[in-house]
Amino acid sequence: MSDDDRQEDCIFCRIVAGEVPSEKVYEDETVYAFKDANPKAPVHVLIVPRHHYASVADLAKADPDTLAHIVQVAQQIADQDYHGAYRLIFNTGEDAGQSVFHVHAHVLTGQVLPE
């Protein structure tokens, strides 16, 4: 990640850069995935793009290929950890529960999830 692709005060930019420890699940040149510190399911992984975008809407507009790649990585994680079934959540905006304004997908799996 170049300095142009990150924000110094963003915790996810710092995790992607290796400045803040995380429990890595997957990484490639486009995304970094790690276990959520406060899991809401037996498997709760966050997938973040290496480039900083504030929301999923911003990502979809600027780089739809990365958004599609996040969905593919979510499927890989679910295939590996729970026969392919998963829930994928993007919180967009403070009122929707977004607390870190670097787009991230929550992959929840590992059990039958309630509706």
Phi, psi and chi 1 to 4 in degrees:
 res  aa     phi    psi   chi1   chi2   chi3   chi4
   1 MET       -  126.0  170.7 -175.6  -58.6      -
   2 SER   -82.2  165.5   73.5      -      -      -
   3 ASP   -61.8  -28.0  -71.5  -19.4      -      -
   4 ASP   -70.8  -18.9  -67.5  -21.3      -      -
   5 ASP   -95.6    2.7  -63.8  -29.1      -      -
   6 ARG  -135.6  163.4   64.6  177.4  -75.1 -173.2
   7 GLN  -118.9  129.8  -67.3 -171.7   -2.0      -
   8 GLU   -57.8  -33.9  -69.0  -60.8  -38.3      -
   9 ASP   -90.6    6.1   61.2  -17.1      -      -
  10 CYS   -91.6  119.1  173.9      -      -      -
  11 ILE   -62.0  -36.7 -173.3   70.5      -      -
  12 PHE   -71.9  -35.3  -71.9  167.6      -      -
  13 CYS   -61.0  -39.7  -74.4      -      -      -
  14 ARG   -70.1  -35.4  -64.8 -177.7   67.3 -144.3
  15 ILE   -66.1  -47.4  -72.4  170.9      -      -
  16 VAL   -59.2  -38.0  168.6      -      -      -
  17 ALA   -75.8   -7.3      -      -      -      -
  18 GLY    83.1   10.3      -      -      -      -
  19 GLU   -81.6  -24.0  -62.3  169.3    3.2      -
  20 VAL  -121.8  130.3  172.9      -      -      -
  21 PRO   -66.1  148.9    3.3   -1.5      -      -
  22 SER  -152.5  163.9   65.2      -      -      -
  23 GLU   -98.9   95.1 -167.1  169.9  -17.3      -
  24 LYS   -64.6  136.8  178.7  175.8   65.8  172.2
  25 VAL  -110.2  -36.2  172.4      -      -      -
  26 TYR  -161.2  148.5  175.3   88.3      -      -
  27 GLU  -156.3  150.3   74.3  174.8  -43.2      -
  28 ASP  -150.5 -167.2   61.2   26.2      -      -
  29 GLU   -70.9  -13.1   65.0  -77.9  -12.0      -
  30 THR  -106.8  -39.7  -53.5      -      -      -
  31 VAL  -134.9  162.9  -60.6      -      -      -
  32 TYR  -132.6  131.4 -176.5   80.5      -      -
  33 ALA  -122.1  138.4      -      -      -      -
  34 PHE  -149.2  159.8   56.6   98.4      -      -
  35 LYS   -69.9  137.7  -69.1 -174.4  177.6 -178.3
  36 ASP   -68.8  137.7 -168.2  -66.9      -      -
  37 ALA   -69.3  -23.4      -      -      -      -
  38 ASN  -126.8   74.3  -61.9  -57.8      -      -
  39 PRO   -64.4  142.7   22.3  -30.0      -      -
  40 LYS  -107.6    4.4  -53.9  -63.0 -174.4 -141.4
  41 ALA  -156.4  164.0      -      -      -      -
  42 PRO   -53.8  -36.3  -28.5   36.8      -      -
  43 VAL  -118.7  116.2  176.9      -      -      -
  44 HIS  -137.0  103.9 -173.9  168.0      -      -
  45 VAL  -117.6  140.6  174.4      -      -      -
  46 LEU  -102.7  132.5  -58.5  179.2      -      -
  47 ILE  -112.9  122.6  -54.9  172.2      -      -
  48 VAL  -123.5  139.3  -59.1      -      -      -
  49 PRO   -70.7  149.7   22.1  -27.5      -      -
  50 ARG   -66.9  -31.0  -68.8 -173.3  176.3  -84.5
  51 HIS   -84.9  146.2  -62.8  -77.3      -      -
  52 HIS   -85.0  120.9 -176.5   96.2      -      -
  53 TYR  -130.5  138.8  -60.0   95.6      -      -
  54 ALA   -70.5  -35.2      -      -      -      -
  55 SER  -144.7  167.6   72.3      -      -      -
  56 VAL   -64.9  -31.5   69.2      -      -      -
  57 ALA   -65.1  -42.0      -      -      -      -
  58 ASP   -62.9  -42.7  -66.8  -18.4      -      -
  59 LEU   -63.9  -45.3  175.4   60.3      -      -
  60 ALA   -60.2  -38.4      -      -      -      -
  61 LYS   -72.5  -43.1 -177.4  176.6 -179.8 -178.9
  62 ALA   -86.5  -32.9      -      -      -      -
  63 ASP  -153.0   71.1 -169.4   -4.9      -      -
  64 PRO   -61.5  -25.7   17.5  -26.6      -      -
  65 ASP   -64.6  -38.0  -69.6  -19.1      -      -
  66 THR   -67.8  -38.3  -66.0      -      -      -
  67 LEU   -61.4  -45.1 -178.9   54.6      -      -
  68 ALA   -62.0  -38.3      -      -      -      -
  69 HIS   -64.8  -38.3 -176.0   60.8      -      -
  70 ILE   -58.9  -42.4  -72.7  170.9      -      -
  71 VAL   -64.2  -40.1  175.3      -      -      -
  72 GLN   -64.1  -41.2  -67.5  167.2  -14.2      -
  73 VAL   -66.8  -39.0  170.6      -      -      -
  74 ALA   -58.5  -43.5      -      -      -      -
  75 GLN   -63.0  -41.4 -174.0   65.6   62.6      -
  76 GLN   -60.2  -43.4  -71.2  174.8   -0.1      -
  77 ILE   -63.4  -45.2  -68.8  166.1      -      -
  78 ALA   -65.6  -38.9      -      -      -      -
  79 ASP   -62.2  -40.0  -72.3  -15.4      -      -
  80 GLN   -72.7  -40.2  174.0 -176.2  -49.4      -
  81 ASP  -104.3  -12.4  -69.1  -25.5      -      -
  82 TYR  -169.8   75.0 -169.8   68.7      -      -
  83 HIS    30.4   28.0   71.0   73.9      -      -
  84 GLY    92.5  -12.0      -      -      -      -
  85 ALA   -86.6  137.6      -      -      -      -
  86 TYR  -161.8  164.1   66.4  100.3      -      -
  87 ARG  -114.6  135.0 -178.2  171.6  -66.4  156.1
  88 LEU  -118.7  122.7 -174.3   63.2      -      -
  89 ILE  -126.4  132.5  -58.9  168.9      -      -
  90 PHE  -119.0  116.9  -69.9   92.7      -      -
  91 ASN   -88.4  128.9  -63.1  -33.4      -      -
  92 THR  -126.3  108.3  -57.0      -      -      -
  93 GLY    98.1  149.6      -      -      -      -
  94 GLU   -58.1  -41.0 -167.8  170.9  -18.5      -
  95 ASP   -66.7  -18.4  -71.3  -11.2      -      -
  96 ALA   -96.5    3.1      -      -      -      -
  97 GLY    99.8    5.9      -      -      -      -
  98 GLN   -74.3  121.2 -174.0  177.0    7.8      -
  99 SER  -111.9  -19.7   59.0      -      -      -
 100 VAL  -117.5  122.0  176.8      -      -      -
 101 PHE   -93.9   52.3  -70.6   86.4      -      -
 102 HIS  -129.5  115.9 -179.7  134.1      -      -
 103 VAL   -49.2  137.3   63.5      -      -      -
 104 HIS  -152.1  140.8   53.4  -73.0      -      -
 105 ALA   -99.5  133.8      -      -      -      -
 106 HIS   -94.1  122.2  -65.7 -100.6      -      -
 107 VAL  -104.4  116.2  179.9      -      -      -
 108 LEU  -114.1  128.2  -57.5  170.1      -      -
 109 THR  -163.8 -172.3 -169.9      -      -      -
 110 GLY   102.0   -5.0      -      -      -      -
 111 GLN  -163.8  169.8   68.7 -177.1   25.3      -
 112 VAL   -69.7  125.0  175.3      -      -      -
 113 LEU   -95.9  137.4  -61.7  170.6      -      -
 114 PRO   -67.3  157.5   22.7  -29.3      -      -
 115 GLU   -68.8      -  -71.0 -173.7   29.9      -
